[in-house]
């Protein structure tokens, strides 16, 4: 343990109005208290730390005696270095320095303002728990602890960011999560060398596959979802200062699973899941298929429908491919505007804007009615699977370009590249399309069809991998 220099601590924390200092005289010397008023519970410090120090007759330099017999704080520890003392002060602890010894101790006294547990904004449910994670990692840890009362539930703390000193917590269930998965994530996260970490995305980028628009690392704002992933054998990562918790690995089938699937009727949940899967392929392929048939292979369309398409396109000067791309761009603008505007007017603006824009482009002759319908169906379908909206936006355009050049063969080429791309992705060393093609290696019974809860409530990984 290094010698703790009081002058060094004061120099590092100078010119900070919220840093408070308190001196207490005792028989053997002076005790100096350093804490940040905004981050600490001042009443707790006064009643359980300063008051005992003042009224107790301290006649010994033995810090173990002071920690054991005098201080009433729940969590007390030794300071290892000058920088460690600074870190504890900035984390909301009270640091006690002594004139009669070079050692120092800290007392946990956190009491900063935090947001209460509320309803998560990004993951609405019809039935089920309504609580969501907050920006305080201690609250998030307790929310998970309430769901999983198991001594094998482990929380490994790390401090990342050379300047921000952000607390990052790796969470897993020992004996359920594969050892190689925990080791992989621990090594990846520990090797992150950044000056500051403000959000989960700083951690995600170190874990995710960087050469794809698909998210190969999941996030959630709901404690029950995080708990279910942990019980499946996955790993959760909590970052102080953000209400989103990382879950890894993250597979393709996870994009179509929602909490309502497990809290509502099984048959309704399976119908909803099938709808989301159909919407995924519709959002990715519908525009390209329409372009291939309407431009190159109109003989394959029923004659009545082909005549309708021809009538709707009468007077439109733009090629069908450019028309599709232009309308897709317009709908993307409307969606982004609806997201960025205040919530009270964003939704109304999106609905009214879509109606006015759709009517206007058809009236002016920029696009046909059939094209507007196809693009609108693709856009609405992508909203049913919001977790892959970004990837669908990219691949929709790619498949449109292939279909515009080669017609139906180009559409097939784009589709096969799309599937091959997903097949080549990995998430923390596991195939992204798991368990497709890997059913013998994993215990997974909740892919496209949700079985009874008593048949799917277990770890998805092989037991031998978890007990290594």
Secondary structure as UniProt FT lines:
FT   HELIX           6..12
FT   TURN            13..15
FT   TURN            17..18
FT   STRAND          19..26
FT   TURN            27..28
FT   STRAND          29..36
FT   TURN            37..39
FT   HELIX           42..45
FT   HELIX           46..50
FT   HELIX           51..55
FT   HELIX           63..65
FT   HELIX           66..70
FT   STRAND          76..78
FT   HELIX           82..90
FT   TURN            91..92
FT   STRAND          93..98
FT   TURN            99..100
FT   STRAND          104..108
FT   HELIX           137..147
FT   TURN            151..152
FT   STRAND          153..160
FT   TURN            162..164
FT   STRAND          166..174
FT   TURN            175..176
FT   HELIX           179..190
FT   HELIX           201..207
FT   STRAND          218..220
FT   HELIX           223..232
FT   STRAND          235..239
FT   TURN            240..241
FT   STRAND          245..248
FT   HELIX           252..256
FT   HELIX           260..263
FT   HELIX           266..295
FT   HELIX           298..300
FT   HELIX           303..312
FT   TURN            313..315
FT   HELIX           320..340
FT   HELIX           343..364
FT   HELIX           369..383
FT   TURN            384..385
FT   HELIX           386..388
FT   HELIX           389..406
FT   HELIX           408..423
FT   STRAND          426..427
FT   TURN            428..429
FT   STRAND          430..431
FT   TURN            432..437
FT   TURN            439..441
FT   HELIX           453..456
FT   HELIX           463..466
//
